[in-house]
Amino acid sequence: MNFILVVVITGLGYSLIPKLLKIVLTSQLIAKLPVPLSPVNTAVPFCTFKQVALLIKVIAMLLLEIFSIPPTLLIIKVPVNSWAFRLWGKANANNKKFIDEFFSLHNEIRQDPKSFIPNLRRELKNFQGNIWERQIGNEIISVETHEGKKVVQEAIDFLQKIKPVEELELKEEISKIANSHAIDMAENNLYDSKGSDGRNPDERIKKFIDHKNMGESIDLGFITVEDIVFSILVDDGVEGRSRRKQFFNPKFKFIGIGISDHPDYEKCCVIDYIGEIIAFKNCNFFFKFFI
């Protein structure tokens, strides 16, 4: 299997190309990386493909931070079943399928709010006070809620009254920003929109995209795309039902979605909305990674 790294640099000069390649192929640096569990045969005698990919990721992330490279310019082209696909950004084919399904359902409900009412009504009978007896497969799991079934009924009433709004457009650039926070949540065991670097959602997006109107919703501990939608629309315990309102906000035109594992809740989902994209910023680098 051939490994080729193509780097095209604008604005800062081509002298960085040999320096970057020298770093990538320096055995002393690569030797410091963790030894992978399943080494892969490689034409480079002193390292494995996994070690090279991990080093390239570290270098790329440093360049992102130093030069404010938009994450959309980091384009990974690898087979969906390869180790590199799973390694980079902790993504995999299942996440891509999950994101597509959630995006499709999100737009379907924005255009036909009443279509999700049967899903909510089905769960009303499963509440005992504030305890939701949730069925997952053949198991019944007791979930303690803040407000009980009254908030589910409130969501039903909301969907019966809200007017349809236009579809959102899924933007890869926004999804990369959302995914970066999902990974941050996973690596640092976070639970909300504030990143480990102290940035809020607006600050994260402004670093790469000039925009007007934005919002972010986060969900934890889901299994299916319907779980995320149920949680957002019910918005149990959330003051002002901010996630529910963002779901149907007619000012939002674009959406980005990030998914990652989470140490406490197994899965986390970050949904970023933008009303208007004015410009993408700091476009100095273009990376392509071919396997």
C-alpha positions in Angstrom: 0.0 0.0 0.0 1.5 3.4 -1.0 1.6 6.3 1.3 1.7 9.8 -0.2 1.4 13.2 1.6 0.7 16.1 -0.7 1.1 19.6 0.8 0.2 22.8 -1.0 1.1 25.9 0.9 0.1 29.4 -0.1 1.1 32.7 1.5 4.0 31.3 3.6 6.3 30.0 0.9 7.2 26.5 -0.3 10.3 26.2 1.9 8.1 24.6 4.6 7.4 21.5 2.4 10.8 19.8 2.8 10.9 20.7 6.5 7.5 19.2 7.1 8.3 16.0 5.2 11.6 15.8 7.1 9.7 15.9 10.4 7.2 13.3 9.2 10.0 10.9 8.2 12.4 11.4 11.2 12.7 8.2 13.1 13.7 9.8 16.3 10.4 11.7 16.5 8.3 8.8 15.4 9.9 6.5 18.0 8.4 8.6 20.7 4.8 7.8 19.6 2.8 5.0 21.2 3.4 1.6 19.6 0.1 0.6 18.0 -1.6 -2.6 19.1 -1.6 -4.0 15.6 1.5 -3.0 13.7 1.1 -2.7 9.9 3.8 -3.6 7.4 5.3 -0.5 5.8 7.9 0.5 3.3 9.4 2.8 5.9 11.5 0.4 8.0 11.6 2.4 11.3 7.9 3.0 11.9 4.3 1.9 11.1 1.6 3.5 9.1 -0.3 4.2 12.3 2.7 6.0 13.8 3.1 8.1 10.7 -0.6 9.0 10.7 -0.5 9.9 14.4 2.5 12.2 13.9 0.9 13.9 10.9 -2.2 14.5 13.0 -0.2 16.1 15.7 1.6 18.3 13.2 -1.6 19.3 11.5 -3.3 20.2 14.8 -0.4 22.4 15.8 -0.5 24.1 12.4 -4.3 24.6 12.8 -3.7 26.3 16.1 -0.6 28.4 15.1 -1.9 29.6 11.8 -5.6 29.4 12.3 -6.1 27.0 9.4 -9.8 26.4 8.7 -10.6 22.8 9.6 -12.4 22.4 6.2 -9.0 22.5 4.5 -7.9 19.3 6.2 -9.3 16.8 3.8 -8.9 13.1 4.5 -9.4 10.7 1.6 -9.1 7.1 2.8 -11.2 3.9 2.5 -14.0 3.9 5.1 -12.8 0.5 6.5 -9.1 1.6 6.9 -7.3 2.2 10.1 -6.6 5.8 9.0 -10.3 6.6 8.7 -10.9 5.5 12.3 -7.8 7.2 13.6 -8.3 10.6 12.2 -10.8 12.6 14.2 -12.0 9.4 15.9 -14.5 9.1 13.1 -15.8 6.0 11.4 -18.3 4.9 8.8 -21.0 4.4 11.4 -20.7 8.0 12.5 -21.1 9.3 9.0 -24.2 7.1 8.5 -25.6 8.3 11.9 -25.0 12.0 11.0 -26.7 11.6 7.6 -29.7 9.9 9.3 -30.0 12.6 12.0 -29.7 15.4 9.4 -32.4 13.8 7.3 -34.8 13.4 10.3 -34.0 17.0 11.5 -35.0 18.4 8.2 -38.1 16.2 7.9 -39.4 17.4 11.3 -38.6 21.1 10.5 -40.8 20.8 7.5 -43.4 18.6 9.1 -43.4 19.2 12.9 -46.4 17.0 13.6 -44.6 13.9 12.1 -42.7 13.3 15.4 -45.8 13.6 17.7 -46.5 9.8 17.6 -42.9 9.1 19.0 -43.7 11.4 21.9 -47.2 10.1 22.6 -45.8 6.6 22.7 -43.7 7.4 25.7 -46.4 9.2 27.8 -47.6 5.9 29.2 -44.1 4.9 30.3 -43.8 7.6 33.0 -44.3 7.0 36.7 -44.0 10.4 38.3 -40.6 11.7 37.2 -39.4 8.2 36.4 -39.3 7.3 32.7 -39.4 3.5 32.2 -37.5 3.6 28.9 -37.5 0.5 26.7 -34.3 -0.3 24.9 -34.5 -3.5 23.0 -35.8 -6.1 25.4 -34.7 -4.2 28.4 -36.5 -1.6 30.5 -34.3 1.1 32.0 -35.5 3.5 34.7 -34.5 7.1 33.9 -35.0 9.9 36.4 -36.2 13.1 34.7 -36.6 16.6 36.0 -40.2 17.3 35.0 -41.8 14.0 34.2 -44.4 13.4 31.4 -45.8 17.0 31.6 -42.8 18.2 29.6 -43.4 15.5 27.0 -47.0 16.7 26.6 -45.7 20.3 26.4 -43.5 19.2 23.5 -46.5 17.6 21.8 -48.5 20.8 22.1 -45.6 22.8 20.8 -45.3 20.6 17.7 -49.0 20.9 17.0 -48.8 24.7 16.9 -45.4 25.4 15.4 -45.3 26.3 11.7 -43.0 24.4 9.3 -39.7 26.0 8.5 -37.3 25.5 5.6 -34.6 22.8 5.4 -31.1 23.3 6.7 -28.0 22.8 4.6 -25.4 20.5 6.0 -21.9 22.1 5.8 -18.8 20.1 6.1 -16.9 23.1 7.4 -19.3 23.6 10.3 -19.4 19.8 11.0 -15.6 19.8 11.4 -15.9 22.6 14.0 -18.7 20.7 15.8 -16.7 17.5 15.7 -13.7 19.2 17.2 -15.8 20.1 20.2 -17.3 16.5 20.4 -13.7 15.2 20.5 -12.8 17.7 23.1 -15.7 16.6 25.2 -14.6 13.0 24.9 -10.9 13.6 25.7 -11.6 16.0 28.6 -14.9 14.5 29.9 -16.9 17.7 29.3 -20.7 18.0 29.4 -21.5 21.4 27.8 -20.7 23.9 25.2 -17.6 25.4 26.9 -14.4 23.9 25.5 -11.4 22.8 27.5 -9.6 26.0 26.2 -12.4 28.1 27.6 -13.9 29.0 24.2 -17.7 29.1 23.8 -19.4 28.0 20.5 -19.4 31.5 19.0 -15.7 31.9 19.6 -15.0 28.5 18.1 -16.9 29.2 14.9 -15.6 32.8 14.6 -12.0 31.5 14.5 -12.8 30.0 11.1 -16.0 31.5 9.8 -17.4 35.1 9.8 -21.1 34.6 10.4 -24.4 36.0 11.6 -26.7 34.2 14.0 -25.5 30.9 15.5 -26.5 28.3 18.1 -25.3 25.1 19.5 -27.1 22.1 21.0 -25.5 19.1 22.7 -26.9 15.7 23.6 -25.4 12.9 25.6 -26.1 9.2 26.1 -28.2 8.5 23.0 -28.4 5.3 21.0 -30.5 6.2 18.0 -31.1 9.4 16.0 -34.6 9.4 17.4 -33.2 9.6 20.9 -31.4 12.8 20.1 -34.5 14.4 18.5 -36.7 13.2 21.5 -34.2 14.7 24.0 -34.0 18.0 22.1 -37.7 18.5 21.5 -38.7 17.5 25.0 -35.8 19.6 26.5 -36.4 18.3 30.0 -35.0 20.6 32.7 -33.6 23.1 30.1 -34.6 26.7 31.0 -36.4 28.4 28.1 -36.3 25.1 26.0 -33.3 26.6 24.1 -32.5 23.4 22.2 -36.1 23.0 21.0 -36.3 26.6 19.8 -33.0 26.2 17.9 -34.3 23.1 16.2 -37.0 25.2 14.6 -35.3 28.6 14.4 -36.2 30.0 10.9 -33.1 32.2 11.0 -30.7 29.2 10.8 -29.8 28.1 7.3 -26.8 25.9 7.9 -26.0 23.0 10.2 -22.9 21.1 11.2 -23.0 17.8 13.3 -20.2 16.1 15.2 -20.3 12.7 17.0 -17.8 11.2 19.4 -17.5 8.6 22.1 -17.8 9.9 25.7 -16.3 8.4 28.9 -19.4 8.9 31.0 -22.3 8.9 28.6 -20.9 6.6 25.8 -21.8 9.0 23.1 -22.0 12.8 22.6 -23.4 14.8 19.8 -22.6 18.5 19.0 -25.0 20.4 16.6 -23.9 23.8 15.4 -26.3 26.1 13.6 -25.4 29.2 11.5 -27.8 31.8 10.0 -25.5 33.4 7.5 -22.0 32.6 6.4 -20.1 35.8 5.5 -16.7 34.4 4.8 -14.2 31.6 5.6 -11.1 32.9 7.2 -7.3 32.3 7.2 -7.1 30.0 4.1 -3.4 29.4 4.1 -3.0 25.7 3.9 -4.4 22.8 1.9 -3.7 19.2 3.0 -4.6 16.0 1.2 -3.9 12.6 2.8 -4.0 9.7 0.3 -3.8 6.0 1.3 
